[in-house]
Amino acid sequence: MDGILIKGGTVIDGTGSRPVKLDVSISGTRISGLPRPGEAKGSMTMDAKGMIVCPGFVDIHTHSELHLIANPLSESKIRQGVTTELTGNCGGSPAPLLGIAREVASEYARKLELGIDWSTLDEYFLRLSHLRTSVNVGTLIGAETLRQCVIGNDDVKATDEQQKQMNELLAESILQGAFGLSSGLIYAPGCYATTEELISLASTAGALGGIYTRHIRGEGGTLVEAVAEAIRIGEMANVRVEISHHKATGRPNWGKVKQTLKMIEDARARGVDVGFDVYPYTASSTAVDAILPPWARDGGKPKILERLKDPETRARIADGFKRVTDTFENTVYEDGWENIVIVGVAGGPNARFENKSIAAIAKELNKDPAETAFDLMLEEDLRVSGIFHEISEDDMMMVLSHPLACVGSDGDSESPYGPMGNMTTHPRAYGTFPRVIRRYCLDKGLFPLEEAIRKMTSLPAARIGLEDRGVLAKGMAADIVVFDPTKIKDMATYDDSHRYPEGILHVLVNGAVTIENGKHTKERAGQVLKHKPSVA
């Protein structure tokens, strides 16, 4: 007799195979079998009649590295069925933390009422292990973090010695368990890295069997060129590449994903291992200072604030918002101030502007929109985020329905209480996975349910390199979701973002019942997942 028997449900095993009526037996932290109904018993039974039983969802693209320490219950993720998070995306990672990198991480941690007491990845993992989280956690190492450790925030080319130091830090971290490298090439100082610098780092990741995930250098006017660069790096570095949150931003660029998807298919046909992930929303979210051109972000926060206080520099930046260039993704020009909505203001007088566009705020204040944005950034010490309504749903559905597409939230592990509950967030943090199932699978019929589940389980697990997760099979980790296909639905909206989804009945993490009848049991059975380096 096994420990837990999930009986009476319809199993979708994560491989893309058709649904089948099977029970699931669990012994300890592992799946011990998938018997036919009535063939097995358990010391504890869970009735899944009328429910779908599938692997726990693997969120391949998250930014939860500090959020999981602030709230180890992993509320917004575990309640939507996520049992594994891969953090450290878009160039920023929880380690290594030296020099400027430590200062940047410490400042962000204060926003979450945390302190940084680690430097290496080993030390960060030790902190997580002692704390215990409700989800499994793995991480990448950010190229931006490596730059901050070695070079700082300046717009300079890495010297040979600096390149060597960055590669050594990366290799050390992968040997300590990181799954590879990430870069965020619209952010400073990540945007200052040359293609050659990234090829060198990606080669180190590839040589140790790691992945290279990439917020590409442009998702709007330079989308095609940015995808071409990602493919070139994958080819030159002999590393598998994951293009993060693939999309075309800005109305003038809608439709370009047809070309980029074809580029990816062609690259794979000649042996370059390129894939991508996507979230099911038509708005992105990031820090508002990302609208500033790279030259205005050179030197980091002190220099940025200094420039924003200077009238002549403000005028130069504002003038640049009125035109397109070949080297900078001009979100303001392509989408307009009305499509940039302010979120993430922790408190003070500017909290009243949350969920309002910069255009609306400017009208309310009787100010120019650019001046309004500059003042908000100054008053909030750059700690203000935006939601950017810039994506075509048709494009997003084309990307999402592609066989290579993994689902990734690009969201933090949030909670509606504590410091995170005081700030509006993007609904993707609470609703990504149920939204794919409800809106795009069941309602719009983009793909069968078994394909939706594959995109959330075995496909991202394989891309990351998780050998024992993402599939319901004997011997695999008992990360399991039980949901009601008639009720599953995302509830979080842009105006009301801290809302848990509906229809997720039970979630098990390493065999521990963590969500039971829709309620968090306070179990924290998640494991720190570590990459096992291999030599390519």
N, C-alpha and C positions, 0 to 999 in steps of 0.2 A: 504494500500500500504506500503510495507516494504522499507527499505532504499536502499539496494543493491540487485539486482537480477542477478545471474550468470546463463545465459540461453544457451540452445542449446548444452550443453556438455554431456559427458558420465561420470556418477558418479561412482566412486569406493569408497565405504564408509569407508574402513579401517578395516572392520570386517573379511575380506576374502570372502565376498559375491560377486557374479558375477556382472560385470558392468551392469549398467542400465541407460537408457536415462531419466534424471530428471534435473529440474532446482534447484537452491539453493537460498533460500531467507534469507536475513540477516537483522536483526534489531538491531542496536546498536552494541554491542560486541558479540551477540549470533546468532546462526542459528535459524531462526523462522520457517523453514519448508523446505521440499524437494518436491515441487509440480510437477505434470506432466507438460510437455512442454505446454506453452500457458495458464496455469491456473492462473498464478500470474503475477503481475507487480511490478516494483520497481521505486523509484525516480531516481535511477541510474542503468543502465544495463551494464553488461559485456558480450560480445559475446564470448562463448566458443565452438562454432561449430567446430567439428573435434578434440576437446581437451579432455583431461582427467581432471576431477575435483575430488580432493581427500583431505583428511585431511592434514594439515601441518605436516611435518616430525618432529619426536621427536628424537633428538640426545641424546641417553642415556649415551654416554661416551665422554665427552669433557674436555678440560683443559682451558676454556676461562675465568676463573674468573677475571683475570686482563686484558686480551685482550679486554673484553667487556667495560671496563672502558677507555682503551686507544682508542678504536674505537667503540662507542655505536651503530653505523650503522650496525654492525655485517655483514660486506660485504660478506665474503666468505661463510657464512652459509645461510643467508637469500636468496642469489642469487641461491642457490641450493635447496631451498624449505624448509629449516629448520626453524621452527617457535618456537621451544622450545629446550633449551640446559640444560642438567644436568651436572654441573661442580663439581669440588672437587674430581675427581677420582684419583685412583692410590696412595692414601695415602696423597696427598697434597691438602689442602683446603684454602679458603680465610679467614677463621676464625676457632677457636679463635687464636689470634696472641699475644702471650706472650713470653718473653725471646728470646731464639734462633729462635723460629718460626717467630717472628716479624723481626728479622735481615735477615733471609733467604728470606722472602717475600719482604722486602724492597729492597734487592739487585736485585731480579728479576724485581721488579717494575721499578727500575732505567733504566733497559734495554729497557723498554717501555716508558721511560720519564714520569713516574708517581711517586707520593708519596703515602705512606700508612698513612691514617688518621683515621683508625678504629682499634678496637681490637676484639670486639664481633661480632657475626653474625648479631645481630640486627643493629649494626652500619654499617656493610657492606651492608646489605639490604637497609638501609636508603640512603647510597651513590648511590646505583643502582637506587633506586626510584627517587631520585632527578635528576640523570643524564638522565634517561630514555633510554632504549635500543630498538633496532628494533626487538628483539626476546624476548620471555619469558625465564626467568632464574630461575632455582632451583639449589640447591647445596647439596652435601654430606659433611661430616666432615672426614678429613683424619686422620688415625691412626698415620701416620708419623708426621703430624702437632701436634697432641696431645702429642706425645713423645717429640717433640722439645719444646713444652710449659712446660713440667713438668720435663723431664729428660735431654734433650739436644741431642747431636749427638753421644754420646758415646755408645759403645758396652757393655751394662750392662743389667742385668735383673731388671725389675721394682720391687721395694719393694711394700709391701702391701699398704703403704701410697701413693706411687706414682700411683699405680693402681687405688686407690680410687679417687685421684685427676683427673686422665684421664677420668674415668667414669663420674665424676661430670661435667667436662667440656663438655663431649659428650652429656649427658642428658640435660644440660642447652641449648646447641646449637640445639638439636632436638626440645626442647620445644619452641625455637625461630623460628623454621620452617625448619630445615635441614631434608632431606629425609632419612638420615641414615648415615652409616659408610662406608668408603672405606679404603683399604690398598694397598700398593705397595711394595711387598715383595722381589723385586730385588734391591730396592733402600735403601741407608742408610739415616736415622737410622731405617727405617721400617723393614729391613731384620733382625734386632736384636731382634724383638719381638718374644716371644715364642708362641706356639699354645695356651697355657693356657691364656696368656695375651690377645690374640685376641678373644678367647671364651668369656672372661669376657666383653670386649668391645662390641662384637657382641650381647651378651645377653642384654646389655643395649639398643642397637638399636632395637632389636627384641621386647623387652618388651614395647617399645613405638611405635610399629607398623612400624618401619623403615626397610630399606633394607641394606644388607651388600654386597658391590661390591668389587671385589678382583682381583687385578693384582697378580696372584698366584706366589708362591715362586720359580717356575721354569717353563719354557715353552720349554725346550730342553731335556737334558738327565734326568732331574728329573720331567718331566711333569706329569707322572702318579701319583707319590707320592704327587705332589703339588695339583692335582685335588682331590686326596683322602683327603688331609688335609682340603681343602675347604668344601668338603661334610661333613667331621666330625664336623667342626665348625658349619655349618648350622644345623646339627642334635643336637649337644650339646647345642647350644645357642637358638634353636627354632626360627631361623630367616631365611627369604628368602635370598638366596645367588645368586648373579649375577657374573659369572666368566667373567672377562673383556677380550676383544679382544682374544678370544680363538683361539689357534693355536699351532702348533708344529714347533719350530725353529731349524734350523740346519739339514743339509741333513741326518745325521745318525738317526734322530728322525722322519723323514717324515713317515707318516702312523700311528703314534701313536694316532691320533685323533679318529681313529676307536674304540680304546679301551676306550678312555676318554669319548666319546659320549655314549658308552654303560654303563660306570660307572654312568654317569649322569642320564640316563634313569632308571637304576636299583635303584638309590637313590630316584628318584621321585616315583617309584613304591612302595617304602616303606614309603613314606610320607615326604621326605625331599624336600623342595621347592628350587630346583636348576635350574638356567637358565644361559644363556650366550649371549654375543654379539660378533660381528665380523666386521672387515672392509674389503672391497673388493680389497685388494692389497697384493702383495707378498713380501713387504718390511715393516719392522717396523721402528720406529724412536725414539730416546731418546738421552740423554746426553752421550757423548763419555766416560765420566768417569765411566759409568755403566759397562764397560768392566773390571774395576779393581776389584779384589777380596774384599770381605767384610772387611777383616782385614786391607786392605789398605785405607779404607774409614772411619775407626773408628775416631771419633773426629771432623768430618766435614771438611770444606774447608781448614782452616789453616794447619791442620795436613796432609791432602792429598797433598797439595802443598809442604809441608816440605819433605814428603816422595819422591815426584817426583824429588826433587832436590838432593837426596842422591843416589850416584851411586850404592851402595850395595843394597839398597832397590829396585831401578829400575831393577837391575839384578835379584833379587828374583822374582819380579812381572813378568818380561819377561820370566823367566824360567817356571813359572806357566802357561803361555799361551801355552806351548808346550804339555800339558797333560790334561786329563779329571780327575775331582775329583767327589766325591759323594755329595759334599756340595755346589759347585759353578757352575753356568751355564757358561761354557767357550766358549763364542761366538767366540773368536779368533781361538780357536782350531777347532771348528766345522764348521766354515764358511770361515775362511781365511781373511787376510787383504784386499784382492781384493774386498770383498763384503761389506766392511764398507766404506761408502761414506760420506765425510765431508760436512755438511750444517750448517747454522745458525751462520756463522762468520760475525759479524756486520761490520767490516771494518779493516783497517790496512793492512800490507803486506800479512797476511794469507788469506785475502779475495780472492786472486787468486786461492786458493785451493778448493773453493766451487765447488761441483759436481765432485770432483775427489776422487778416492779411496785412502785409506791410503797406499796401495801397490804402486799406481801410484805416489803419492807424495814422497814416500820414494825413488823410482827409480829416480825421477827428482832431488832429493836432494842428491842422492848417500848415503843414510843412511839406517840403519836397520829399518824395519817397526815399531817395538815396540818403539825404540828410537824416531822415527818420531811422533808417537802418544803421547808419554810422553811430548815431546817438544811442540806440539800443545796445549795440555792441560795446560801446564805451561804458555806459551805465551798468551793464551786467558783467563787465570785466571779461568779455567774450563768451561768457557762460550762458549762451542763448542758442537754442536750436530752432530749426525750421522744418516744416513739412512742405515739400515741393510738389505741386500737382503738375506733372510734366510728362506722363507716360500714357500712351494710347492703350486702351484695353484690348483692342484687336492685336496689337503687337505683343502685348503681354501674354495673351492666350496662345499666340503662335509659338512663342518661346516655351511656355509652360507645357504645351501639348507635344513638343518635340521629344522623341525617345531618349535623348541624352540629358534631358532636364531633370535635375534634382530640385527638390523643394528646400529652400533655406529662408529663415525668417528675416535675417539681418537685424534681429531685435534682441534687446537685453532680456534677461530674466527679471521680470518686474513684479511688483506687488501693489495693491491699492492702498496700502498703509505704510507707515514709516516714511523716510525721506523720499523714496521713489513715488509714493502715493500723492505727494504734494505737487507733482509736476505732470502736465499733460505729456503723453507719449504717442508714438505711432501705434495704431491698432494691431500691427503685425506682431507685436510682442505678446499679444493675447489670443490672436485669432488665425494665424497663418494656416495651420494644418487643418482645422475644421473648415476653414473657408475654401480650401482646395477641394475638399470632399463635397461640401454642400453646394457651393455656387458653381464650381467649374466641372465637377464630375457628375453629381446627381441632378442638378438643375439644368446646366447647359450641355451636358453630355459630351464634353470634350474628349473623354476617355473612359474606359470601364473602371469600376472600383478597384479591381486588382492592379490596374496600371497606376492609379492614383497612389495606392499603398506602396507599390514598388518604388515610385519616385521619392517616397518619404522614408524608406527602410533599406532594402538591400542595395539600391543604387548608390545613395550617399555613403553607406557603410563601406562599400567596395571602393569608392573614390578616395575615402579617407585612409583605408587600409585596416578596417576593423574586421577581423576574421570570425568573431564569435557573436556578432550582433547583426540585426537587420533581417533575419529569417527565422520563422518558426520551424524548428527542426530539433530532433533529439541531440542533446549535447550542447546546444546553443544557450547563451545567457538568457535567463527568464525575464526579459524585458518585454512586457505584453500590454496591449491596450484592448479594452472591451468597450465598444461604442454602439449606440443605437442608431442605425442608418436612417430611421424616420425622424430623429430629433436632433442629430448632430448639426450644430450651427455656430458660426462665430457671432459674437454679440458686441464686440468692441467696435467703436466707430471713431472717426476723426474728432468728433465733438465730445464723445464720452468713451475714452480709450481704456480705462481701467475696468474692463468688464470681462469676466470669465466666460468661456464658451459653454454651450449646452450640449448634452447628449453623450459626453464622455463618462461612462459609468465607473469603470475600474481601470487602474493603471498599476502594474507591478514593475518594480525595478530590482533586478537581481533576485527575483523571487519574493520580494517583500511587497505586501499590499500597501501602496502609497496613496492612491485614490480609491476610495471604497464608496460606492453609491453616490459618486459625485463630490465626496468630501475628502479633504486632506487628512490622513491619519497621523501626520507629523513624523512618519518614517523618513529616515535619511540614510538610505541604503545604497546611494550612488557610489560609484568607484572612480578613482582617478585612473583614466585610461592612458597608457603609455605606448608610444610607437616602439617597435622592435627594429632597430636600425639594421639595414642589410647593405651589402656592398654591390653596387650596380655592375 
